[in-house]
Amino acid sequence: MAVRLALQAYLSSVLGEVRVFAEHTHPHGEACVLAVEDADGRRWIGKQHRRFRAWQREERAYIRWTPALGGAAPPCAPRM
């Protein structure tokens, strides 16, 4: 629960006020995943890994593979 609150606070600090409309955290607990909506109605996915190396692997894979998916992949917001 503490990770969820920290992630929500971080997303609010970057995007402004957000509303959590879904949580997609897996039971293994290695990452917290929140689907949020900002004040303009744009939807975002926020994810926080417990381990830095897991985040590095996911970011690298996303950067390498999303071009192959074309418009089917959502854009990745810059790291803040």
N, CA, C and O atoms as a DFTB+ gen file, in Angstrom:
320 C
 N C O
     1  1       0.813      -1.182       0.000
     2  2       0.000       0.000       0.000
     3  2       0.864       1.256       0.000
     4  3       0.504       2.254      -0.626
     5  1       1.993       1.217       0.692
     6  2       2.867       2.391       0.743
     7  2       3.422       2.715      -0.638
     8  3       3.551       3.884      -1.000
     9  1       3.751       1.681      -1.408
    10  2       4.276       1.902      -2.762
    11  2       3.200       2.532      -3.632
    12  3       3.489       3.429      -4.425
    13  1       1.963       2.073      -3.493
    14  2       0.854       2.630      -4.279
    15  2       0.676       4.114      -3.971
    16  3       0.529       4.926      -4.884
    17  1       0.689       4.463      -2.708
    18  2       0.525       5.862      -2.325
    19  2       1.690       6.715      -2.816
    20  3       1.494       7.847      -3.260
    21  1       2.903       6.170      -2.736
    22  2       4.080       6.898      -3.214
    23  2       3.998       7.105      -4.724
    24  3       4.316       8.187      -5.218
    25  1       3.576       6.081      -5.458
    26  2       3.447       6.210      -6.907
    27  2       2.371       7.229      -7.256
    28  3       2.574       8.058      -8.143
    29  1       1.252       7.182      -6.588
    30  2       0.180       8.140      -6.851
    31  2       0.652       9.565      -6.553
    32  3       0.344      10.484      -7.313
    33  1       1.383       9.759      -5.478
    34  2       1.911      11.082      -5.140
    35  2       2.898      11.553      -6.203
    36  3       2.892      12.723      -6.585
    37  1       3.747      10.640      -6.683
    38  2       4.711      10.994      -7.729
    39  2       3.981      11.406      -9.008
    40  3       4.305      12.430      -9.609
    41  1       2.999      10.608      -9.420
    42  2       2.257      10.928     -10.636
    43  2       1.564      12.283     -10.508
    44  3       1.514      13.045     -11.474
    45  1       1.037      12.584      -9.340
    46  2       0.407      13.892      -9.118
    47  2       1.426      15.016      -9.208
    48  3       1.114      16.103      -9.695
    49  1       2.641      14.761      -8.741
    50  2       3.669      15.808      -8.799
    51  2       4.111      16.083     -10.236
    52  3       4.539      17.192     -10.554
    53  1       4.008      15.084     -11.095
    54  2       4.425      15.234     -12.497
    55  2       3.271      15.709     -13.377
    56  3       3.460      16.572     -14.235
    57  1       2.079      15.153     -13.171
    58  2       0.939      15.397     -14.057
    59  2      -0.081      16.386     -13.501
    60  3      -1.015      16.769     -14.205
    61  1       0.084      16.796     -12.268
    62  2      -0.961      17.569     -11.607
    63  2      -1.934      16.590     -10.962
    64  3      -1.638      15.401     -10.844
    65  1      -3.074      17.080     -10.553
    66  2      -4.042      16.215      -9.880
    67  2      -4.445      15.059     -10.785
    68  3      -4.770      15.265     -11.955
    69  1      -4.426      13.850     -10.249
    70  2      -4.820      12.659     -11.011
    71  2      -5.883      11.890     -10.250
    72  3      -6.010      11.991      -9.030
    73  1      -6.642      11.118     -11.017
    74  2      -7.646      10.216     -10.455
    75  2      -7.262       8.804     -10.859
    76  3      -7.123       8.516     -12.047
    77  1      -7.089       7.926      -9.890
    78  2      -6.793       6.521     -10.179
    79  2      -8.092       5.857     -10.589
    80  3      -9.064       5.869      -9.834
    81  1      -8.113       5.263     -11.810
    82  2      -9.336       4.571     -12.223
    83  2      -9.148       3.068     -12.314
    84  3     -10.122       2.338     -12.498
    85  1      -7.907       2.587     -12.187
    86  2      -7.669       1.140     -12.163
    87  2      -6.285       0.872     -11.586
    88  3      -5.375       1.695     -11.692
    89  1      -6.153      -0.282     -10.982
    90  2      -4.844      -0.735     -10.517
    91  2      -4.572      -2.082     -11.165
    92  3      -5.412      -2.982     -11.130
    93  1      -3.383      -2.213     -11.760
    94  2      -3.018      -3.437     -12.480
    95  2      -1.814      -4.122     -11.854
    96  3      -1.080      -4.837     -12.537
    97  1      -1.608      -3.910     -10.567
    98  2      -0.486      -4.511      -9.857
    99  2      -0.656      -6.029      -9.838
   100  3      -1.738      -6.539      -9.546
   101  1       0.424      -6.745     -10.152
   102  2       0.389      -8.206     -10.134
   103  2       0.594      -8.708      -8.707
   104  3       1.227      -8.028      -7.900
   105  1       0.073      -9.878      -8.390
   106  2       0.186     -10.418      -7.030
   107  2       1.628     -10.621      -6.552
   108  3       1.882     -10.610      -5.348
   109  1       2.578     -10.807      -7.484
   110  2       3.965     -11.047      -7.062
   111  2       4.574      -9.833      -6.375
   112  3       5.579      -9.960      -5.676
   113  1       3.982      -8.660      -6.562
   114  2       4.419      -7.477      -5.844
   115  2       5.715      -6.842      -6.309
   116  3       6.257      -5.979      -5.619
   117  1       6.222      -7.247      -7.459
   118  2       7.489      -6.687      -7.946
   119  2       7.329      -5.288      -8.520
   120  3       8.314      -4.561      -8.652
   121  1       6.110      -4.900      -8.864
   122  2       5.868      -3.562      -9.405
   123  2       4.445      -3.149      -9.071
   124  3       3.540      -3.979      -8.982
   125  1       4.271      -1.854      -8.888
   126  2       2.943      -1.286      -8.682
   127  2       2.554      -0.592      -9.982
   128  3       3.343       0.177     -10.532
   129  1       1.344      -0.854     -10.480
   130  2       0.888      -0.295     -11.749
   131  2      -0.465       0.384     -11.536
   132  3      -1.433      -0.247     -11.111
   133  1      -0.511       1.681     -11.838
   134  2      -1.748       2.444     -11.693
   135  2      -2.152       3.069     -13.017
   136  3      -1.309       3.600     -13.740
   137  1      -3.423       3.009     -13.331
   138  2      -3.985       3.718     -14.481
   139  2      -4.643       4.970     -13.923
   140  3      -5.523       4.890     -13.066
   141  1      -4.209       6.129     -14.414
   142  2      -4.715       7.395     -13.889
   143  2      -5.210       8.279     -15.017
   144  3      -4.888       8.074     -16.187
   145  1      -6.000       9.264     -14.633
   146  2      -6.510      10.255     -15.572
   147  2      -6.144      11.627     -15.012
   148  3      -6.370      11.903     -13.834
   149  1      -5.574      12.488     -15.866
   150  2      -5.208      13.824     -15.401
   151  2      -6.399      14.772     -15.520
   152  3      -7.481      14.366     -15.947
   153  1      -6.199      16.031     -15.143
   154  2      -7.288      17.011     -15.120
   155  2      -7.868      17.276     -16.507
   156  3      -9.014      17.709     -16.620
   157  1      -7.089      17.021     -17.573
   158  2      -7.560      17.219     -18.947
   159  2      -8.220      15.974     -19.528
   160  3      -8.637      15.974     -20.686
   161  1      -8.317      14.916     -18.728
   162  2      -8.945      13.687     -19.203
   163  2      -8.003      12.737     -19.917
   164  3      -8.437      11.695     -20.408
   165  1      -6.711      13.079     -19.987
   166  2      -5.742      12.163     -20.614
   167  2      -5.445      11.026     -19.657
   168  3      -5.336      11.218     -18.446
   169  1      -5.316       9.852     -20.221
   170  2      -5.057       8.666     -19.414
   171  2      -3.588       8.286     -19.491
   172  3      -2.957       8.361     -20.546
   173  1      -3.067       7.880     -18.352
   174  2      -1.660       7.513     -18.203
   175  2      -1.557       6.213     -17.421
   176  3      -2.434       5.872     -16.628
   177  1      -0.469       5.498     -17.662
   178  2      -0.134       4.332     -16.855
   179  2       1.148       4.676     -16.113
   180  3       2.139       5.080     -16.721
   181  1       1.122       4.516     -14.815
   182  2       2.312       4.732     -13.998
   183  2       2.755       3.408     -13.412
   184  3       1.934       2.618     -12.948
   185  1       4.047       3.171     -13.433
   186  2       4.556       1.904     -12.920
   187  2       5.818       2.165     -12.120
   188  3       6.700       2.911     -12.545
   189  1       5.888       1.544     -10.964
   190  2       7.086       1.646     -10.141
   191  2       7.547       0.249      -9.792
   192  3       6.817      -0.530      -9.180
   193  1       8.775      -0.058     -10.190
   194  2       9.381      -1.354      -9.883
   195  2      10.020      -1.327      -8.507
   196  3      10.472      -0.279      -8.046
   197  1      10.058      -2.458      -7.863
   198  2      10.778      -2.563      -6.581
   199  2      12.276      -2.557      -6.812
   200  3      13.031      -2.099      -5.955
   201  1      12.721      -3.059      -7.960
   202  2      14.162      -3.162      -8.231
   203  2      14.537      -2.317      -9.455
   204  3      13.884      -2.379     -10.496
   205  1      15.583      -1.545      -9.302
   206  2      16.048      -0.665     -10.368
   207  2      16.390      -1.446     -11.636
   208  3      16.080      -0.993     -12.737
   209  1      17.016      -2.601     -11.500
   210  2      17.403      -3.395     -12.678
   211  2      16.176      -3.837     -13.478
   212  3      16.228      -3.883     -14.707
   213  1      15.097      -4.156     -12.811
   214  2      13.877      -4.551     -13.524
   215  2      13.349      -3.374     -14.334
   216  3      12.914      -3.545     -15.473
   217  1      13.386      -2.187     -13.751
   218  2      12.964      -0.987     -14.480
   219  2      13.860      -0.754     -15.688
   220  3      13.366      -0.448     -16.774
   221  1      15.167      -0.894     -15.513
   222  2      16.097      -0.702     -16.637
   223  2      15.789      -1.667     -17.772
   224  3      15.768      -1.264     -18.934
   225  1      15.550      -2.931     -17.454
   226  2      15.231      -3.926     -18.488
   227  2      13.945      -3.560     -19.224
   228  3      13.884      -3.637     -20.451
   229  1      12.929      -3.167     -18.481
   230  2      11.653      -2.840     -19.111
   231  2      11.773      -1.589     -19.987
   232  3      11.239      -1.554     -21.096
   233  1      12.458      -0.581     -19.499
   234  2      12.624       0.633     -20.294
   235  2      13.390       0.338     -21.590
   236  3      13.007       0.809     -22.661
   237  1      14.451      -0.426     -21.492
   238  2      15.244      -0.782     -22.668
   239  2      14.396      -1.553     -23.680
   240  3      14.449      -1.274     -24.878
   241  1      13.624      -2.510     -23.202
   242  2      12.768      -3.293     -24.099
   243  2      11.716      -2.400     -24.751
   244  3      11.445      -2.522     -25.945
   245  1      11.135      -1.515     -23.975
   246  2      10.102      -0.623     -24.518
   247  2      10.680       0.261     -25.612
   248  3      10.076       0.419     -26.673
   249  1      11.839       0.831     -25.357
   250  2      12.476       1.710     -26.344
   251  2      12.833       0.936     -27.614
   252  3      12.673       1.450     -28.721
   253  1      13.310      -0.287     -27.457
   254  2      13.735      -1.084     -28.616
   255  2      12.565      -1.643     -29.421
   256  3      12.639      -1.699     -30.648
   257  1      11.490      -2.057     -28.759
   258  2      10.431      -2.794     -29.439
   259  2       9.226      -1.964     -29.848
   260  3       8.505      -2.371     -30.759
   261  1       8.972      -0.837     -29.230
   262  2       7.778      -0.078     -29.604
   263  2       7.798       0.435     -31.034
   264  3       6.730       0.532     -31.639
   265  1       8.952       0.772     -31.617
   266  2       8.910       1.189     -33.020
   267  2       8.333       0.106     -33.942
   268  3       7.688       0.423     -34.942
   269  1       8.561      -1.151     -33.612
   270  2       8.036      -2.246     -34.432
   271  2       6.515      -2.338     -34.340
   272  3       5.871      -2.871     -35.243
   273  1       5.942      -1.824     -33.261
   274  2       4.494      -1.874     -33.075
   275  2       3.778      -0.692     -33.721
   276  3       2.550      -0.671     -33.800
   277  1       4.545       0.284     -34.178
   278  2       3.957       1.451     -34.823
   279  2       3.003       2.175     -33.896
   280  3       3.317       2.388     -32.724
   281  1       1.851       2.553     -34.401
   282  2       0.872       3.295     -33.626
   283  2       0.140       2.478     -32.583
   284  3      -0.639       3.026     -31.802
   285  1       0.377       1.162     -32.555
   286  2      -0.316       0.303     -31.578
   287  2       0.250       0.444     -30.177
   288  3      -0.388       0.023     -29.213
   289  1       1.435       1.028     -30.043
   290  2       2.053       1.178     -28.736
   291  2       1.843       2.601     -28.218
   292  3       2.011       3.561     -28.971
   293  1       1.485       2.748     -26.964
   294  2       1.336       4.092     -26.417
   295  2       2.691       4.761     -26.293
   296  3       3.702       4.077     -26.131
   297  1       2.734       6.082     -26.366
   298  2       4.011       6.773     -26.202
   299  2       4.502       6.658     -24.763
   300  3       3.708       6.531     -23.830
   301  1       5.782       6.704     -24.602
   302  2       6.386       6.647     -23.284
   303  2       6.745       8.080     -22.873
   304  3       7.513       8.760     -23.554
   305  1       6.181       8.518     -21.759
   306  2       6.480       9.877     -21.284
   307  2       7.928       9.921     -20.807
   308  3       8.459       8.914     -20.338
   309  1       8.549      11.050     -20.921
   310  2       9.938      11.165     -20.455
   311  2      10.035      10.882     -18.960
   312  3       9.102      11.121     -18.193
   313  1      11.188      10.368     -18.580
   314  2      11.436      10.137     -17.160
   315  2      11.507      11.474     -16.461
   316  3      12.024      12.450     -17.004
   317  1      10.994      11.507     -15.281
   318  2      11.030      12.745     -14.505
   319  2      11.794      12.509     -13.231
   320  3      11.947      13.426     -12.424
